């Protein structure tokens, strides 16, 4: 099979309900959908076999964001919606033609940073259920 790849960007990241979304695209310097796996230990039985431990998966949206203190901007959205479960859509590359959608829990972002810097915040927002990889929604 030949090598297949894509470059991240240009893409999109939006969060919120249809008609009331916040477009985070211009504030993102890095974004990843990360999976984690929890697996119980296998259970040995008398026959010498093992009963496989249950395996569960969860996902998070991680990103590095350039902070935005404008009214109704990024900081306002995360502070006003902390703990809310909201839909989201992430298209890593519009050229690749795929988007990831789901529901996540908003946590407020930190504000501030080093003097004379453009401050950023790192987020790790838990997905509710599993995100879905599908056709590009942009």
TAPE-V257669 format. One line per field, one symbol per residue. phi: phi as a letter, one per 40 degrees, with the letter a starting at -180 (. if undefined). A space follows every 50 residues. Layout:
phi = ???
//
This chain:
phi = .ccbaabcgcaaabbhcdgacbccdcbcbaaacbbbbbbcccbcbdcgcb ccccbbbabbcbabbccbccdgcccddcccbdgccbcaabbcacccgbbb bibbbcbcccbhicdgbccbbcbabcccgbcbcacdcc
//
